[in-house]
Amino acid sequence: MADWVEVGATEDLPPGSYTSVDVDDVQIAVFNCGGTYYAIEDVCTHDYGQLTGGEMEDCRIVCPRHGAKFDVTSGEALTPPAYEPVETFPVQVEDGKVYVADDRWD
């Protein structure tokens, strides 16, 4: 079973914001989209650079280098030059704290 990693307090991640955390050497971006938290791998499938640093538009993150957009709720690539989705991860909120886990190897 994957270990849950604390991302931070819910008050530090208000709607429309995001942060990135390292989980076992994988950068995971955690987003607050309308009060619901989602997590995707913090990597653009077009050029493998970080997605964080880009603007969040509704529930989409815009890659800061080439403008590819990804749906943070599903990981789906929405616009070129990215065509492949990014990995998604489970998120849980408990006692006012946000947690994420990399469950790919379970």
SULJO-V976104 format. One record per helix or strand of 3 or more residues. SS is the DSSP state (H for helix, E for strand). FROM is the first residue (numbers start at 1). TO is the last residue. If there is no record, write none. Layout:
ss/from/to
SS/FROM/TO
SS/FROM/TO
This chain:
ss/from/to
E/5/9
H/10/12
E/18/23
E/26/33
E/36/41
E/60/62
E/69/71
E/88/94
E/97/101
